[in-house]
Amino acid sequence: MKKIIGICLAVSVLALSSCGGDDKSKKSDDSEETSNEASGEETTDETPIETSFTGQLAIAVRGSAISDLPGGTKEGVKWLKNFSFGQQFEMTGDSVMIGNAEYYKLVMKTEKGDLEGWASTWSIIPDAKRTIALKDVKIYKNNDILSVSKDKIDEGSIVIVLNEDIDGFYKFYTKDKAKSGWLKGLNGLSEKDLDIELGSVIAQIKAAPQKEKLTLVNQALEEPSYNSSPLYEVLRNMRDELEVVPAEEMYEEAACGGDEAVEHNCGG
C-alpha cells in the first residue's frame, strides 16, 4: 500500500512541475528599445538547458543587442540595448535552446545600472575572457601541435579566448569570428585592461586617415599610463615610421619647387 501511495505522489509532483508557468516571458515597459542586426535564426520550441556558467563572463564577438526574451527575430521579442565587439557580460546561469540556437541570460553594465537580457552564441561567447596579442601568435587548426596553421594572430589584435583548457589548448575568436581556431597556451596574450585599451587606441589610429595618424600617435604617447604597457613600443615605432619622409618624396618636393617642375611631372 505504501508503494502505491509513493508512486501516486511522484506522478502528482511530475504533473505539477510540467504545468508550471515561466515568469521569464514578462516584459518591462520602461526598457530601452534599440535597433539591432538580427541573427536571422529561425526559432520554434524552447528547451531549457543546464549550465555551470553562473557568475562567469561572456564576451561579444560581434556587435548586436540583448533582448527581453530569447528568440532572436521571434515575434514578440523586444531589443533592449545595443552592444559592440568586446562587450563583457555576467552570466546568470540561465540558458535555453530554441531550434538550433542557444541563448544565455546575461547582465550588462550600463550607465543606468545593470540590465538583464538575452543573447545567442551568434554574437556572444560564454565563459570566456578578453585578451590582446602582445606579439604575433601562432594559430592551430585543432588542439594538436601537428595542426599548426599558416595564419596567425597579429600583434595588437583583440582575442576572445574560452576559459576551458583542453590539453593546454584554448579555443579563440577574433572580431566577427574572422579568425578562429586554437592557441597553445596563452603566452603572448594579456588580459590587462590597460593593454586592451591601448590596443584599441592603436587599432583606431591605424584606421584613421593618413594625415591624422601622426597627431593621434603623439597624443597617445603623451598619456602617462600607456608607457607601462608592452604595446607602448608599438606606438613609438608607428611614430618613427610616420615621421620618416621617403627620399623620393623629398626629391620630388624639392624639384617641384624649382625651375625643373615640368621635367619632374609636378602637378599644377
MIVOSE-510458 format. One record per residue (C-alpha): residue in three letters; z, x, y. Coordinates in steps of 0.25 Angstrom, whole numbers, padded with zeros to 4 digits, always signed. Each point is the difference from the previous one (the first is absolute). Layout:
% residues N
AlaZXY...
END
This chain:
% residues 268
Met+0000+0000+0000Lys+0003+0011+0010Lys-0013+0007-0003Ile-0007-0013+0003Ile+0008-0001+0014Gly-0004+0014+0003Ile-0014-0002-0002Cys+0000-0012+0008Leu+0007+0007+0012Ala-0010+0011-0001Val-0012-0009+0001Ser+0006-0007+0012Val+0002+0013+0007Leu-0014+0004-0002Ala-0005-0014+0004Leu+0008+0001+0013Ser-0005+0014+0003Ser-0014-0003-0002Cys+0001-0011+0010Gly+0007+0007+0011Gly-0006+0001+0014Asp-0004+0012+0008Asp+0004+0001+0014Lys-0009+0012+0003Ser-0011-0009+0004Lys+0007-0005+0012Lys-0006+0005+0013Ser+0006+0003+0013Asp-0006-0007+0012Asp+0004+0011+0010Ser-0007+0011-0008Glu-0010+0009+0008Glu-0014-0003-0005Thr-0011+0010+0001Ser-0014+0003-0005Asn-0002+0008-0013Glu-0012+0005-0008Ala+0002-0008-0013Ser+0000+0007-0013Gly-0010-0009-0006Glu+0008-0002-0013Glu-0002-0013-0007Thr+0014-0006-0002Thr+0005-0011-0010Asp+0012+0000-0009Glu+0013+0007+0005Thr+0008+0008-0010Pro+0013+0006+0004Ile+0001+0015-0006Glu+0012+0009-0001Thr+0001+0012+0008Ser+0010+0011+0002Phe-0005+0003+0015Thr+0012-0006+0007Gly+0003+0009+0012Gln-0012+0009-0002Leu-0010+0003+0010Ala-0015-0006+0000Ile-0010+0007+0008Ala-0013-0006+0006Val-0013+0007-0005Arg-0008-0009+0010Gly+0001-0009+0012Ser+0003-0015-0004Ala+0011-0010+0003Ile+0013-0005-0007Ser+0000-0015-0003Asp+0011-0011-0001Leu-0005-0003-0015Pro-0007+0008-0011Gly-0015-0003-0001Gly-0009+0007+0009Thr-0010-0010+0004Lys+0006-0011-0007Glu+0001-0013+0007Gly+0013-0002+0008Val+0003+0015+0001Lys+0004+0004+0014Trp-0002+0014+0005Leu+0013+0005+0007Lys-0002+0014+0005Asn-0011+0011+0000Phe+0002+0014-0005Ser-0007+0013+0000Phe-0002+0011-0010Gly+0013+0008-0003Gln+0009-0012+0004Gln+0013+0000-0008Phe+0007-0012-0006Glu+0012-0002-0008Met-0002-0007-0013Thr+0009-0012-0004Gly-0003+0001-0015Asp-0007-0014+0000Ser-0014+0001-0005Val-0011-0010-0005Met-0013+0000-0007Ile-0011-0010+0005Gly-0012+0002-0009Asn-0003+0015-0001Ala+0007+0003+0013Glu+0015+0005+0001Tyr+0008-0004+0013Tyr+0013+0006+0004Lys+0010-0006+0010Leu+0003+0010+0011Val+0009+0003+0012Met-0008+0005+0012Lys+0008+0007+0012Thr-0006-0006+0013Glu+0004+0001+0015Lys+0007-0014-0002Gly+0007+0004-0013Asp-0002-0001-0015Leu-0012-0009-0004Glu-0001-0005-0015Gly-0014-0002-0005Trp-0009+0002-0012Ala-0012+0010-0002Ser-0008+0004-0012Thr-0003+0013-0006Trp-0014-0001+0006Ser+0007+0005+0013Ile+0013+0006-0004Ile+0005+0010-0011Pro+0014-0004-0005Asp+0011+0011-0003Ala-0007+0010+0008Lys+0002+0010+0011Arg-0008+0005+0012Thr-0003+0015+0001Ile-0009+0009+0007Ala-0008+0012-0005Leu+0004+0013+0006Lys-0011+0007-0007Asp-0012-0003-0008Val+0005-0006-0013Lys-0007-0001-0014Ile-0004-0013-0006Tyr+0001-0003-0015Lys-0008-0012-0006Asn+0011-0003-0010Asn+0014+0005-0002Asp-0006+0012-0008Ile-0002+0014+0005Leu-0013+0001-0006Ser-0005-0012+0009Val-0001+0008+0013Ser-0009-0006+0010Lys-0010+0007+0009Asp+0005-0009+0011Lys+0013+0003+0008Ile+0010-0006+0010Asp-0003+0006+0013Glu+0011+0007+0009Gly+0006-0010+0009Ser-0003-0013-0008Ile+0010-0011-0002Val+0002-0002-0015Ile+0007-0012-0007Val+0007+0005-0012Leu+0006-0008-0011Asn+0014+0004-0004Glu-0002-0001-0015Asp-0001+0014-0006Ile-0008+0001-0012Asp+0001+0013-0007Gly+0000+0007+0014Phe-0012-0008+0006Tyr+0001-0011+0011Lys-0011-0010+0003Phe-0004-0001+0014Tyr-0009-0007+0010Thr-0006+0004+0014Lys-0004-0010+0011Asp-0008-0012-0005Lys+0002+0006-0014Ala-0012+0009+0004Lys+0006+0011-0009Ser+0009-0003-0012Gly+0004+0008-0013Trp+0011+0009-0004Leu+0008+0011+0006Lys+0007+0011-0008Gly+0014+0000+0007Leu+0002-0002+0014Asn-0002+0014+0005Gly-0007+0001+0014Leu+0004-0014+0004Ser+0011-0004+0010Glu+0008-0013+0001Lys+0006+0004+0014Asp-0003-0010+0011Leu-0003+0011+0010Asp-0011+0006-0009Ile-0006-0014-0002Glu+0001-0003+0014Leu-0007+0013+0004Gly-0010-0002-0011Ser-0004-0014+0006Val-0001+0007+0014Ile-0009+0010-0006Ala-0009-0011-0006Gln-0001-0007+0013Ile-0004+0013+0007Lys-0011+0002-0010Ala-0005-0014+0002Ala+0000+0002+0015Pro-0013+0003+0009Gln-0002+0015+0000Lys+0002+0001+0015Glu+0014-0006-0001Lys+0005+0008-0012Leu+0005+0013+0007Thr+0008-0008+0009Leu+0006-0008-0011Val+0003+0012-0008Asn+0007+0007+0012Gln+0009-0013+0002Ala+0004+0001-0015Leu+0003+0014+0001Glu+0010-0003+0012Glu+0008-0009-0009Pro+0012+0009-0003Ser+0004-0007-0013Tyr-0014+0003-0006Asn+0002+0015-0001Ser+0009-0001-0012Ser-0011-0007-0008Pro-0009+0008-0009Leu-0012-0007+0006Tyr+0003+0006+0013Glu-0008+0011-0004Val-0012-0009-0002Leu+0001-0005+0015Arg+0000+0015+0004Asn-0013+0002-0008Met-0006-0012+0006Arg+0003+0005+0014Asp-0006+0014-0003Glu-0013-0006-0005Leu-0001-0010+0011Glu+0002+0011+0011Val-0011+0009-0006Val-0013-0002+0007Pro-0011+0004-0010Ala-0008+0012+0005Glu-0013-0007+0000Glu+0006-0011+0009Met+0005+0010+0010Tyr-0014+0007+0000Glu-0007-0013+0002Glu+0009-0004+0012Ala-0002+0013+0007Ala-0015-0001-0002Cys-0001-0014+0005Gly+0008+0003+0012Gly-0010+0011+0005Asp-0015+0002+0002Glu-0004-0001-0014Ala+0004-0014-0002Val-0014-0005-0004Glu-0001+0011-0011His+0012-0004-0007Asn-0003-0015-0001Cys+0011-0004+0009Gly+0001-0015+0004Gly-0003-0004+0014
END
